[in-house]
Amino acid sequence: MNNALASCIRVCAASDAILLLEDGVLGATKSSPQADAIHRLIESGVRVFAISFDIKARGLSELQLESVELVDYDDFVTLTIQHRCVQSWY
């Protein structure tokens, strides 16, 4: 099992943002093992995003956490510009 999302969540600060893409969007579902942690992060000020195309491509639209913001690939670029440090987690 990949623990990348759990590791990422542990080091997030209130000014950070998480962008879930490709199979990482599974973390944005109500049944995700990290769903509660994602809710707590969002309540603490961390913004959590998921690529809308990846959510739809995996048939997860009905299972998505409502608090996760959907973005497209143009928004992905904007997010990388807005955040000084970008870290990939695999």
Secondary structure as GFF3:
##gff-version 3
##sequence-region A 1 90
A	DSSP	alpha_helix	4	11	.	.	.	ID=ss1
A	DSSP	beta_strand	17	20	.	.	.	ID=ss2
A	DSSP	three_ten_helix	22	28	.	.	.	ID=ss3
A	DSSP	alpha_helix	35	43	.	.	.	ID=ss4
A	DSSP	beta_strand	47	51	.	.	.	ID=ss5
A	DSSP	alpha_helix	52	57	.	.	.	ID=ss6
A	DSSP	beta_strand	69	71	.	.	.	ID=ss7
A	DSSP	alpha_helix	73	82	.	.	.	ID=ss8
###
